[in-house]
């Protein structure tokens, strides 16, 4: 299939793109109601926590020895 067979057209006066005579829509606005927005915020916070927690543990900023299965080498260094 060549580009000529794809039925695309551009209106030079408005720069709108048409496919088979109908204008293409390139953007769509998404609106969330209050419950959906709250759930999205909780999801973002959980994702950030899931991403940052292992980094903090790896650098020893928090949670290494207090974890359910602590890293023994970090909590009880060899003497």
N, C-alpha and C positions, 0 to 999 in steps of 0.2 A: 504494500500500500504506500503510495507516495503522498506527499504533503498536499498535492492538488486534489486528491480524492477524499480528504478529510472534512470538506465542507466548512472550513473556517473562513470568516470574513472579518475585516476591521473597518469600522466607519471612520474615515479620516477626519471628519469634523469633530467627533466626540471621543475618539480613540477607544470606543467600546468594541468588545470582541463578540462576534456572533457565531453560533454553531447551528447549522441547518436553519438559519433564519431567526433563531431565538437568541436573545442576549444571554451571555454567561454571567453568573453571579460568583464573584471571587471571595466575598466575605459574608459572614453570617454572624449576627450578634447573638451571644448566649446570655440569657438572663436567668438567674437563680432565685428561687424564693428563699425565705428566711431559713427554713429547715435545711434545704440543700446547701446554702452558704455555710451554715454551722457545721454540717457534716464535712464539707470540703475543707474548712479550717482545721477541724480535728484531724482529718487525713493528712494535711500538710504538716501539722505539728508532729504527728506520729512518724511520718517519713523523715523529718529532720532529726528527731530523737533517735530513730533507728540508724541514721547515717552518722550522727555525731557521737553516740555513746561508745562504739568500739574505738573510735579515734581517741577519746578521752581515757579509756582504759589502757590502750596501747602506750600512751604517753605518761600514764600513771597519775593523771589529774584527778581521777575519781574511780571508785568501784573495783579496783583490782583485787583487794583482799576481802572486800565485803561481798563479792559475788557469790552466787550459789556454789559454783565450783571455782574457787580462787586459783590463780596461777601460783603454785607453790614456790617457784623460784623467785617471784617478785615479793611474796609475803614473808618468806623465811629464807633470806639469803644465806648462802653457805658461809660458815665462819671458819 
